[in-house]
Amino acid sequence: MSKRSNETITLGSGKLYCCVFDGSIPTNAKLEVEANHLAWIKGGASLTYTPEFYTAEDDLGMIKKRKINSETASLKSGILTWNGNVLNKLVSTGKVVEEKGNRKVKIGGAGNYDGKSYVIHFVHKDAVDGDVRVTIVGQNTAGFTLAFAKDAETVIDAEFSALPCDDQGTLIIFQEEIEVKKETDK
């Protein structure tokens, strides 16, 4: 496999993993297990990073100084395969009760806010150029719509808004496999 040494063309979708954030992000090996596989997705995934700048400048536009005031990041994906447990990870006011072959998810009530944040981990496998991973810590802040149509599958559009995941304010961890330079390559 040739790993990324220069820019590459990324083709295809990937897998989405999710686990409760306990203050640290697990290794890729611990995240990428079946127990953390959130769902099969449809429509891929999209990562958005948006900085907000403040610019101070003189009246004639001769001098300027700019700084970042704030920044946001989110990871969106269409959830194709789901059940009540997946749905519960998409809400902050849910409670799952299973009894006698029945799973019930009660959703709603601002007083039921659980405050949970999740590690959301997207993996794009690429045998030629190397794998790409995107990891954020956050919550689904888009709510959801369940559309049951006679001629289409139900896809839940989730938007996970990122929260800082460390003491440096990191919102996104982007990983890509790259070539390892040998001592003789220097």
Z-matrix of the N, CA and C atoms (Angstrom, degrees):
N
C 1 1.447
C 2 1.519 1 108.65
N 3 1.317 2 116.29 1 131.68
C 4 1.457 3 118.60 2 173.17
C 5 1.516 4 107.25 3 -90.96
N 6 1.290 5 116.29 4 125.84
C 7 1.465 6 120.16 5 -178.80
C 8 1.511 7 109.02 6 -93.39
N 9 1.280 8 115.93 7 166.07
C 10 1.460 9 122.62 8 -175.92
C 11 1.521 10 111.29 9 -59.05
N 12 1.311 11 115.81 10 118.53
C 13 1.454 12 119.70 11 173.24
C 14 1.526 13 108.67 12 -117.83
N 15 1.297 14 116.01 13 -28.22
C 16 1.461 15 122.90 14 175.37
C 17 1.518 16 107.92 15 -131.08
N 18 1.305 17 115.53 16 -168.89
C 19 1.453 18 118.88 17 177.50
C 20 1.527 19 109.18 18 -63.51
N 21 1.326 20 116.05 19 148.09
C 22 1.454 21 120.98 20 179.59
C 23 1.523 22 109.55 21 -131.58
N 24 1.303 23 115.20 22 168.75
C 25 1.461 24 121.40 23 172.46
C 26 1.520 25 106.38 24 -100.63
N 27 1.316 26 116.28 25 122.76
C 28 1.452 27 121.18 26 -179.42
C 29 1.522 28 108.82 27 -97.61
N 30 1.326 29 115.71 28 121.08
C 31 1.461 30 121.40 29 -179.14
C 32 1.523 31 109.69 30 -118.99
N 33 1.300 32 116.26 31 134.32
C 34 1.453 33 119.82 32 171.74
C 35 1.510 34 114.81 33 102.87
N 36 1.319 35 113.67 34 176.36
C 37 1.451 36 122.58 35 -176.38
C 38 1.530 37 109.79 36 -101.93
N 39 1.294 38 117.49 37 -145.51
C 40 1.453 39 119.81 38 -178.42
C 41 1.506 40 112.37 39 -173.55
N 42 1.327 41 115.11 40 -159.99
C 43 1.456 42 122.32 41 180.00
C 44 1.525 43 109.72 42 -116.36
N 45 1.324 44 114.49 43 149.02
C 46 1.453 45 121.39 44 -177.11
C 47 1.528 46 109.52 45 -116.86
N 48 1.326 47 115.40 46 126.19
C 49 1.458 48 122.71 47 179.84
C 50 1.526 49 109.14 48 -116.76
N 51 1.332 50 115.71 49 154.72
C 52 1.460 51 120.21 50 -177.03
C 53 1.521 52 109.71 51 -154.73
N 54 1.334 53 116.06 52 135.26
C 55 1.463 54 120.84 53 172.10
C 56 1.524 55 108.00 54 -149.14
N 57 1.304 56 116.34 55 160.14
C 58 1.459 57 121.18 56 179.53
C 59 1.525 58 108.95 57 -64.40
N 60 1.331 59 116.60 58 136.03
C 61 1.463 60 122.69 59 177.98
C 62 1.524 61 108.35 60 -82.26
N 63 1.335 62 115.76 61 121.49
C 64 1.463 63 120.33 62 -178.69
C 65 1.526 64 112.38 63 -109.04
N 66 1.328 65 116.89 64 15.54
C 67 1.458 66 120.75 65 179.96
C 68 1.514 67 113.20 66 111.62
N 69 1.332 68 116.79 67 -15.57
C 70 1.457 69 120.02 68 176.00
C 71 1.532 70 109.13 69 -142.57
N 72 1.315 71 115.12 70 152.78
C 73 1.456 72 120.42 71 -179.26
C 74 1.524 73 108.82 72 -92.38
N 75 1.330 74 116.64 73 125.11
C 76 1.470 75 119.71 74 179.45
C 77 1.531 76 111.36 75 -64.75
N 78 1.318 77 115.85 76 163.77
C 79 1.459 78 120.86 77 175.44
C 80 1.524 79 109.53 78 -66.25
N 81 1.335 80 116.07 79 162.94
C 82 1.461 81 120.33 80 177.35
C 83 1.525 82 110.73 81 -56.42
N 84 1.321 83 116.95 82 -42.44
C 85 1.466 84 121.11 83 -178.69
C 86 1.534 85 111.63 84 -61.56
N 87 1.314 86 117.43 85 -37.28
C 88 1.465 87 120.25 86 179.10
C 89 1.521 88 112.22 87 -77.45
N 90 1.341 89 117.01 88 -31.51
C 91 1.465 90 120.81 89 178.59
C 92 1.523 91 112.18 90 -74.01
N 93 1.314 92 116.04 91 -41.55
C 94 1.461 93 121.43 92 -170.07
C 95 1.527 94 111.82 93 -87.70
N 96 1.327 95 115.14 94 57.52
C 97 1.465 96 122.17 95 176.02
C 98 1.524 97 108.68 96 -121.10
N 99 1.311 98 115.54 97 157.61
C 100 1.472 99 120.70 98 -175.46
C 101 1.524 100 112.10 99 -56.02
N 102 1.322 101 118.21 100 -37.61
C 103 1.465 102 120.94 101 -178.86
C 104 1.534 103 112.39 102 -61.04
N 105 1.334 104 117.92 103 -25.08
C 106 1.472 105 122.02 104 179.92
C 107 1.528 106 113.17 105 -99.52
N 108 1.331 107 117.46 106 -3.95
C 109 1.473 108 120.02 107 179.31
C 110 1.520 109 107.86 108 -65.85
N 111 1.333 110 116.94 109 110.10
C 112 1.464 111 120.91 110 -175.57
C 113 1.517 112 111.04 111 -66.20
N 114 1.336 113 116.16 112 -51.29
C 115 1.465 114 120.55 113 -176.23
C 116 1.520 115 108.73 114 -176.49
N 117 1.322 116 115.90 115 161.96
C 118 1.461 117 120.41 116 167.83
C 119 1.516 118 105.91 117 -76.91
N 120 1.316 119 115.98 118 143.53
C 121 1.464 120 119.40 119 -173.68
C 122 1.522 121 111.78 120 -114.31
N 123 1.306 122 115.04 121 159.22
C 124 1.459 123 121.61 122 177.31
C 125 1.522 124 107.62 123 -131.57
N 126 1.326 125 115.27 124 133.80
C 127 1.459 126 119.76 125 179.77
C 128 1.520 127 112.43 126 89.98
N 129 1.331 128 116.07 127 10.67
C 130 1.457 129 119.91 128 176.91
C 131 1.512 130 112.91 129 71.93
N 132 1.301 131 114.69 130 -157.40
C 133 1.460 132 122.28 131 178.45
C 134 1.519 133 107.56 132 -139.56
N 135 1.316 134 116.78 133 148.69
C 136 1.463 135 119.63 134 176.68
C 137 1.517 136 109.67 135 -134.02
N 138 1.325 137 114.05 136 133.58
C 139 1.452 138 122.60 137 179.44
C 140 1.522 139 107.98 138 -104.73
N 141 1.323 140 116.38 139 131.15
C 142 1.461 141 121.02 140 179.04
C 143 1.522 142 109.14 141 -125.19
N 144 1.323 143 115.45 142 130.22
C 145 1.465 144 121.96 143 174.99
C 146 1.528 145 106.83 144 -123.36
N 147 1.332 146 117.56 145 127.12
C 148 1.457 147 121.51 146 -177.55
C 149 1.528 148 110.16 147 -132.11
N 150 1.336 149 117.14 148 110.22
C 151 1.467 150 119.12 149 173.89
C 152 1.536 151 109.88 150 -88.21
N 153 1.320 152 115.92 151 150.15
C 154 1.462 153 120.95 152 173.55
C 155 1.522 154 107.33 153 -115.40
N 156 1.321 155 116.00 154 121.65
C 157 1.458 156 121.74 155 -176.21
C 158 1.519 157 111.48 156 -105.29
N 159 1.311 158 114.95 157 150.73
C 160 1.464 159 122.01 158 167.92
C 161 1.523 160 106.16 159 -115.75
N 162 1.326 161 115.41 160 130.47
C 163 1.457 162 120.04 161 178.47
C 164 1.524 163 109.02 162 -119.29
N 165 1.325 164 115.29 163 124.88
C 166 1.466 165 121.26 164 173.25
C 167 1.520 166 106.80 165 -101.64
N 168 1.336 167 116.61 166 133.77
C 169 1.463 168 119.15 167 179.68
C 170 1.522 169 110.40 168 -150.04
N 171 1.323 170 114.52 169 156.97
C 172 1.464 171 119.26 170 177.87
C 173 1.521 172 109.45 171 -76.11
N 174 1.313 173 117.20 172 167.68
C 175 1.460 174 122.86 173 -176.16
C 176 1.524 175 113.80 174 -61.03
N 177 1.315 176 118.19 175 -27.68
C 178 1.458 177 121.17 176 -177.69
C 179 1.531 178 112.60 177 -95.50
N 180 1.311 179 117.55 178 -1.32
C 181 1.465 180 121.05 179 178.87
C 182 1.519 181 113.53 180 72.84
N 183 1.306 182 117.00 181 23.99
C 184 1.459 183 121.09 182 -177.76
C 185 1.530 184 112.62 183 -86.10
N 186 1.313 185 116.91 184 -32.17
C 187 1.462 186 119.73 185 178.60
C 188 1.527 187 108.58 186 -131.01
N 189 1.310 188 112.91 187 143.02
C 190 1.459 189 119.54 188 -179.49
C 191 1.518 190 109.27 189 -142.00
N 192 1.306 191 113.99 190 150.79
C 193 1.453 192 120.64 191 172.18
C 194 1.519 193 106.57 192 -138.67
N 195 1.303 194 114.74 193 134.51
C 196 1.466 195 119.53 194 -174.74
C 197 1.525 196 110.01 195 -127.25
N 198 1.337 197 115.21 196 145.34
C 199 1.460 198 120.52 197 173.68
C 200 1.525 199 108.51 198 -146.58
N 201 1.320 200 114.54 199 157.65
C 202 1.464 201 119.87 200 176.71
C 203 1.520 202 108.52 201 -84.72
N 204 1.332 203 115.68 202 126.57
C 205 1.465 204 121.28 203 176.26
C 206 1.515 205 111.73 204 -88.12
N 207 1.320 206 115.42 205 -39.59
C 208 1.459 207 119.54 206 -179.04
C 209 1.522 208 108.81 207 -159.63
N 210 1.311 209 115.57 208 168.80
C 211 1.453 210 120.16 209 177.68
C 212 1.526 211 108.63 210 -151.57
N 213 1.332 212 115.26 211 148.41
C 214 1.455 213 120.96 212 176.81
C 215 1.522 214 108.71 213 -131.17
N 216 1.314 215 114.58 214 154.75
C 217 1.460 216 120.69 215 176.17
C 218 1.521 217 107.72 216 -144.89
N 219 1.326 218 115.30 217 146.98
C 220 1.462 219 119.24 218 176.22
C 221 1.522 220 109.72 219 -149.47
N 222 1.316 221 114.63 220 155.00
C 223 1.448 222 122.47 221 176.12
C 224 1.523 223 106.92 222 -123.53
N 225 1.335 224 116.10 223 121.53
C 226 1.461 225 121.79 224 -178.82
C 227 1.520 226 109.16 225 -111.17
N 228 1.321 227 114.84 226 144.89
C 229 1.455 228 119.77 227 176.65
C 230 1.518 229 109.43 228 -159.47
N 231 1.309 230 115.74 229 151.50
C 232 1.457 231 121.37 230 175.03
C 233 1.518 232 109.49 231 -91.14
N 234 1.309 233 117.00 232 121.65
C 235 1.460 234 123.03 233 -179.46
C 236 1.530 235 107.75 234 -89.55
N 237 1.336 236 116.44 235 110.24
C 238 1.466 237 121.51 236 -176.72
C 239 1.530 238 111.82 237 -89.05
N 240 1.328 239 117.17 238 -47.44
C 241 1.467 240 119.78 239 -179.91
C 242 1.524 241 108.04 240 -103.34
N 243 1.298 242 115.75 241 128.31
C 244 1.454 243 118.86 242 -176.01
C 245 1.521 244 110.25 243 -153.83
N 246 1.308 245 114.16 244 163.79
C 247 1.458 246 122.51 245 171.66
C 248 1.527 247 106.74 246 -149.75
N 249 1.311 248 116.88 247 -170.18
C 250 1.458 249 119.99 248 -177.60
C 251 1.514 250 113.97 249 -61.61
N 252 1.331 251 117.16 250 -34.97
C 253 1.468 252 119.84 251 179.26
C 254 1.526 253 111.35 252 -67.73
N 255 1.330 254 117.34 253 -39.33
C 256 1.469 255 120.96 254 176.15
C 257 1.521 256 109.05 255 -65.76
N 258 1.322 257 116.40 256 -45.90
C 259 1.464 258 121.04 257 179.39
C 260 1.524 259 110.81 258 -56.93
N 261 1.320 260 117.00 259 -39.29
C 262 1.461 261 121.18 260 -179.97
C 263 1.527 262 112.45 261 -63.30
N 264 1.352 263 117.65 262 -30.28
C 265 1.466 264 120.82 263 177.24
C 266 1.532 265 111.87 264 -76.24
N 267 1.321 266 116.22 265 -13.19
C 268 1.464 267 120.69 266 -179.77
C 269 1.519 268 112.92 267 -94.14
N 270 1.320 269 116.68 268 -1.46
C 271 1.465 270 120.96 269 179.14
C 272 1.530 271 109.26 270 -128.79
N 273 1.306 272 116.05 271 155.93
C 274 1.466 273 120.77 272 179.37
C 275 1.516 274 111.55 273 -104.70
N 276 1.328 275 116.95 274 2.01
C 277 1.467 276 120.51 275 -178.24
C 278 1.529 277 111.07 276 -127.72
N 279 1.332 278 116.54 277 30.69
C 280 1.455 279 119.80 278 -176.42
C 281 1.512 280 113.18 279 -102.87
N 282 1.330 281 114.23 280 157.80
C 283 1.459 282 121.11 281 175.13
C 284 1.522 283 106.85 282 -144.56
N 285 1.340 284 115.92 283 128.42
C 286 1.451 285 121.53 284 179.83
C 287 1.522 286 109.35 285 -101.28
N 288 1.331 287 115.73 286 131.84
C 289 1.454 288 122.08 287 175.51
C 290 1.522 289 107.25 288 -127.60
N 291 1.328 290 116.36 289 124.95
C 292 1.461 291 121.24 290 177.67
C 293 1.521 292 108.60 291 -117.12
N 294 1.336 293 115.43 292 127.58
C 295 1.455 294 120.18 293 176.31
C 296 1.521 295 109.92 294 -159.47
N 297 1.311 296 115.29 295 139.72
C 298 1.459 297 123.22 296 175.92
C 299 1.523 298 112.71 297 50.90
N 300 1.337 299 117.00 298 46.12
C 301 1.457 300 120.71 299 176.86
C 302 1.512 301 114.76 300 73.31
N 303 1.309 302 116.96 301 19.69
C 304 1.467 303 121.35 302 -179.02
C 305 1.530 304 108.88 303 -131.07
N 306 1.332 305 116.57 304 131.13
C 307 1.465 306 121.59 305 174.84
C 308 1.525 307 107.28 306 -109.31
N 309 1.308 308 115.62 307 124.17
C 310 1.453 309 121.41 308 179.86
C 311 1.528 310 108.11 309 -118.32
N 312 1.325 311 116.39 310 131.14
C 313 1.460 312 121.57 311 175.34
C 314 1.518 313 107.06 312 -114.62
N 315 1.306 314 115.51 313 117.14
C 316 1.465 315 120.80 314 175.95
C 317 1.526 316 106.83 315 -96.99
N 318 1.322 317 115.81 316 124.52
C 319 1.460 318 121.65 317 -174.64
C 320 1.520 319 109.17 318 -123.62
N 321 1.321 320 115.83 319 133.15
C 322 1.453 321 120.27 320 173.83
C 323 1.510 322 112.80 321 119.12
N 324 1.315 323 113.43 322 170.11
C 325 1.449 324 121.76 323 -177.31
C 326 1.516 325 109.72 324 92.84
N 327 1.322 326 116.47 325 102.52
C 328 1.467 327 120.85 326 -176.46
C 329 1.524 328 111.74 327 -54.83
N 330 1.318 329 117.41 328 -28.96
C 331 1.461 330 121.57 329 178.31
C 332 1.524 331 112.76 330 -70.71
N 333 1.336 332 116.72 331 -10.97
C 334 1.462 333 121.38 332 178.74
C 335 1.523 334 112.58 333 -93.92
N 336 1.323 335 117.13 334 7.10
C 337 1.465 336 121.11 335 -179.36
C 338 1.525 337 109.56 336 -56.93
N 339 1.353 338 116.34 337 122.06
C 340 1.464 339 119.78 338 -175.57
C 341 1.527 340 114.00 339 -91.67
N 342 1.324 341 118.47 340 -13.30
C 343 1.460 342 122.13 341 177.24
C 344 1.513 343 114.82 342 69.88
N 345 1.327 344 118.18 343 8.02
C 346 1.462 345 120.66 344 -177.33
C 347 1.519 346 111.06 345 -71.01
N 348 1.311 347 114.10 346 139.06
C 349 1.464 348 121.45 347 169.81
C 350 1.521 349 106.63 348 -113.58
N 351 1.321 350 115.10 349 152.69
C 352 1.456 351 120.70 350 -177.39
C 353 1.516 352 111.16 351 -123.47
N 354 1.329 353 115.93 352 148.38
C 355 1.457 354 121.54 353 167.94
C 356 1.526 355 105.13 354 -83.12
N 357 1.319 356 116.44 355 118.97
C 358 1.464 357 122.41 356 178.13
C 359 1.522 358 105.78 357 -108.24
N 360 1.324 359 116.14 358 123.38
C 361 1.460 360 121.82 359 -169.92
C 362 1.527 361 108.79 360 -131.87
N 363 1.320 362 116.58 361 113.20
C 364 1.464 363 122.26 362 179.59
C 365 1.524 364 108.41 363 -104.84
N 366 1.337 365 116.66 364 132.44
C 367 1.461 366 121.79 365 -178.94
C 368 1.519 367 109.48 366 -123.58
N 369 1.326 368 115.56 367 121.29
C 370 1.466 369 122.80 368 174.19
C 371 1.518 370 107.24 369 -106.48
N 372 1.333 371 116.52 370 113.08
C 373 1.468 372 121.50 371 -179.38
C 374 1.523 373 109.37 372 -85.47
N 375 1.324 374 115.99 373 134.41
C 376 1.461 375 121.77 374 178.52
C 377 1.523 376 108.64 375 -143.30
N 378 1.323 377 116.46 376 104.49
C 379 1.465 378 122.05 377 -176.46
C 380 1.524 379 112.75 378 -67.93
N 381 1.324 380 118.11 379 -20.97
C 382 1.464 381 121.52 380 -177.65
C 383 1.529 382 111.22 381 -91.18
N 384 1.315 383 116.55 382 -54.55
C 385 1.463 384 120.66 383 -172.99
C 386 1.517 385 114.68 384 -98.78
N 387 1.318 386 118.52 385 -7.37
C 388 1.454 387 121.29 386 -178.43
C 389 1.521 388 111.23 387 102.24
N 390 1.306 389 115.15 388 153.19
C 391 1.459 390 121.68 389 -176.12
C 392 1.525 391 111.66 390 -76.27
N 393 1.330 392 114.55 391 154.45
C 394 1.461 393 122.63 392 176.58
C 395 1.527 394 107.12 393 -124.08
N 396 1.328 395 115.63 394 137.26
C 397 1.458 396 121.33 395 178.49
C 398 1.522 397 109.57 396 -130.05
N 399 1.318 398 115.54 397 138.51
C 400 1.460 399 122.26 398 175.89
C 401 1.520 400 106.92 399 -124.97
N 402 1.322 401 116.32 400 126.35
C 403 1.459 402 121.19 401 -178.46
C 404 1.520 403 109.58 402 -129.43
N 405 1.318 404 115.47 403 132.86
C 406 1.460 405 121.66 404 172.37
C 407 1.527 406 108.13 405 -134.83
N 408 1.300 407 115.80 406 164.75
C 409 1.454 408 122.47 407 169.14
C 410 1.514 409 105.39 408 -114.26
N 411 1.320 410 116.94 409 130.21
C 412 1.456 411 118.31 410 -178.80
C 413 1.505 412 113.33 411 -178.76
N 414 1.311 413 113.35 412 -163.28
C 415 1.452 414 122.75 413 -179.84
C 416 1.516 415 108.48 414 -138.15
N 417 1.341 416 116.17 415 153.14
C 418 1.457 417 120.19 416 172.74
C 419 1.523 418 107.35 417 -72.07
N 420 1.317 419 116.99 418 114.98
C 421 1.462 420 120.86 419 -178.72
C 422 1.522 421 112.32 420 -108.01
N 423 1.331 422 116.77 421 6.92
C 424 1.459 423 120.14 422 -177.49
C 425 1.522 424 112.87 423 -95.17
N 426 1.333 425 117.04 424 -2.22
C 427 1.452 426 117.80 425 -172.98
C 428 1.522 427 108.40 426 67.36
N 429 1.315 428 117.42 427 -152.48
C 430 1.456 429 119.36 428 176.18
C 431 1.517 430 110.30 429 -162.08
N 432 1.304 431 114.51 430 161.39
C 433 1.456 432 123.40 431 172.44
C 434 1.515 433 107.04 432 -130.17
N 435 1.325 434 116.82 433 131.06
C 436 1.453 435 121.19 434 173.50
C 437 1.526 436 107.08 435 -106.63
N 438 1.319 437 115.84 436 108.29
C 439 1.464 438 121.08 437 -179.80
C 440 1.524 439 108.39 438 -106.01
N 441 1.316 440 116.15 439 114.97
C 442 1.455 441 121.90 440 179.44
C 443 1.527 442 108.14 441 -101.82
N 444 1.326 443 116.24 442 104.06
C 445 1.459 444 121.30 443 -176.94
C 446 1.521 445 109.83 444 -115.07
N 447 1.319 446 116.58 445 150.65
C 448 1.465 447 119.76 446 -177.88
C 449 1.517 448 113.04 447 -70.79
N 450 1.339 449 118.04 448 -20.30
C 451 1.459 450 120.27 449 -174.34
C 452 1.528 451 114.31 450 -124.42
N 453 1.335 452 116.12 451 21.57
C 454 1.470 453 118.89 452 179.64
C 455 1.522 454 109.74 453 -155.55
N 456 1.322 455 114.58 454 151.74
C 457 1.453 456 119.73 455 177.04
C 458 1.527 457 110.33 456 -75.29
N 459 1.310 458 115.59 457 155.44
C 460 1.457 459 121.12 458 176.31
C 461 1.525 460 108.03 459 -84.69
N 462 1.328 461 116.25 460 120.17
C 463 1.455 462 122.25 461 178.05
C 464 1.529 463 107.27 462 -120.88
N 465 1.325 464 115.81 463 127.43
C 466 1.463 465 120.72 464 178.52
C 467 1.525 466 108.03 465 -94.31
N 468 1.324 467 116.76 466 120.41
C 469 1.462 468 120.86 467 178.08
C 470 1.521 469 109.06 468 -85.65
N 471 1.323 470 115.45 469 107.03
C 472 1.465 471 121.18 470 -179.23
C 473 1.523 472 109.65 471 -100.58
N 474 1.312 473 116.17 472 141.41
C 475 1.465 474 121.64 473 174.24
C 476 1.521 475 107.62 474 -130.12
N 477 1.328 476 114.11 475 108.24
C 478 1.458 477 120.38 476 -179.32
C 479 1.526 478 108.66 477 -91.89
N 480 1.310 479 116.52 478 114.78
C 481 1.461 480 121.67 479 178.14
C 482 1.518 481 108.92 480 -86.99
N 483 1.329 482 115.51 481 130.03
C 484 1.464 483 121.49 482 -173.58
C 485 1.518 484 112.24 483 -77.30
N 486 1.318 485 113.39 484 144.12
C 487 1.460 486 123.40 485 171.75
C 488 1.526 487 107.36 486 -116.91
N 489 1.329 488 118.88 487 155.78
C 490 1.469 489 118.98 488 175.93
C 491 1.523 490 110.55 489 -57.96
N 492 1.333 491 116.13 490 136.53
C 493 1.468 492 120.00 491 -176.39
C 494 1.526 493 112.89 492 -109.12
N 495 1.319 494 116.96 493 1.59
C 496 1.464 495 120.25 494 178.19
C 497 1.520 496 109.32 495 -153.98
N 498 1.328 497 116.29 496 -178.50
C 499 1.467 498 120.02 497 -177.21
C 500 1.523 499 113.27 498 -78.75
N 501 1.332 500 117.28 499 3.02
C 502 1.467 501 121.49 500 175.60
C 503 1.527 502 111.76 501 -103.00
N 504 1.323 503 117.84 502 -0.46
C 505 1.461 504 121.71 503 178.96
C 506 1.518 505 114.11 504 82.07
N 507 1.327 506 118.58 505 16.86
C 508 1.463 507 122.15 506 -178.21
C 509 1.524 508 110.54 507 -59.65
N 510 1.339 509 115.90 508 129.41
C 511 1.462 510 121.65 509 178.12
C 512 1.529 511 112.31 510 -101.90
N 513 1.333 512 117.18 511 -33.61
C 514 1.465 513 122.10 512 -174.55
C 515 1.521 514 109.00 513 -132.36
N 516 1.311 515 115.43 514 135.81
C 517 1.463 516 120.78 515 169.81
C 518 1.526 517 105.93 516 -114.37
N 519 1.319 518 116.30 517 112.42
C 520 1.456 519 123.11 518 179.37
C 521 1.522 520 107.46 519 -107.97
N 522 1.327 521 116.62 520 123.01
C 523 1.461 522 121.20 521 -179.20
C 524 1.529 523 108.96 522 -122.55
N 525 1.319 524 115.83 523 138.62
C 526 1.457 525 119.95 524 173.36
C 527 1.514 526 109.03 525 -137.85
N 528 1.313 527 115.77 526 141.46
C 529 1.459 528 120.21 527 176.17
C 530 1.518 529 107.85 528 -73.92
N 531 1.335 530 115.97 529 133.62
C 532 1.461 531 121.20 530 -179.51
C 533 1.516 532 109.80 531 -129.73
N 534 1.322 533 114.59 532 166.08
C 535 1.448 534 120.50 533 176.66
C 536 1.515 535 111.22 534 -64.23
N 537 1.296 536 116.20 535 140.82
C 538 1.456 537 121.19 536 174.52
C 539 1.518 538 106.44 537 -96.03
N 540 1.320 539 115.88 538 119.47
C 541 1.471 540 120.84 539 179.70
C 542 1.513 541 110.34 540 -75.25
N 543 1.306 542 115.66 541 132.28
C 544 1.459 543 120.93 542 176.69
C 545 1.519 544 108.22 543 -83.64
N 546 1.313 545 116.18 544 157.20
C 547 1.465 546 121.48 545 178.97
C 548 1.532 547 110.71 546 -54.17
N 549 1.319 548 117.99 547 -34.79
C 550 1.481 549 121.12 548 -178.16
C 551 1.517 550 112.22 549 -76.15
N 552 1.357 551 117.98 550 -14.02
C 553 1.459 552 121.90 551 -179.48
C 554 1.522 553 113.11 552 -81.76
N 555 1.314 554 118.12 553 -10.05
C 556 1.473 555 120.98 554 -173.99
C 557 1.494 556 112.53 555 -72.96
